[in-house]
């Protein structure tokens, strides 16, 4: 803030930003709340003294310094996965007395940066990043620097990772999810297993690929590069990826789709080639969105218990906003849901 700040009114948000804490923490220091760590308390008290900060009413508590809002920035809420996570997060937050605002970044880093700043200006108590740059295998240093500045005054919760930032992480155990699918396919005699969709510069996809490869190697099955088809996370990527697999001399007996969205495109490609699922090719997937129940046949997939996932995101964000020091990282366990799209390996 510096000397220039003496020419304007100092607010609780200015104190919070310079101290690197939430406005709620400043409020608790002002009201003598015991639930503030010593180092944070001393940092806030030093700034209060330096700027001769006096709130309008010393008795003001968290309810008057908090907007009771969470800001959510989703990569693309049209994706059933993000829609499911957002809905669960919103419902959990509302049960805890908070409202939720939503922006879609649509995969653009400039959108994420601008939306982060908008939520900060709107005094959101915490900001949640669902996908986007937090999915990057290698953290974007410019974006990380922007988030670090936001974190000085507003806690940030991510569903991936953001290196060199103090963000809280609530993320799915992608490796465990892949192990469940691969074990299921091995149990049914599959060895020629393809992986379709996703990009290897995305952390969760990279973790799934690493697990896929190591599990094949552990069974003495040499990973065939022609059975790994990268792409995107939508219907078209699944459709085009499966068409590429049909160009191989020997087709796979099973396909792991990167998500339910891509799996629907894979199913269409298989049917257009005159084959049946699962009699000729088994198809398994990740996410257990509504698409897995609507697909014909219904998809075998991994479930994340969206109610629990959303609740953990919301509770972590609110705990951070209220200065209650939640766990820095929470892993969401997965459950295999066996439906109609997987079965025994055919003899080729």
Order of alpha helices (4+ residues) and beta strands (2+ residues): alpha-alpha-alpha-alpha-beta-alpha-beta-alpha-beta-alpha-beta-beta-alpha-beta-alpha-beta-alpha-beta-alpha-beta-alpha-beta-alpha-beta-beta
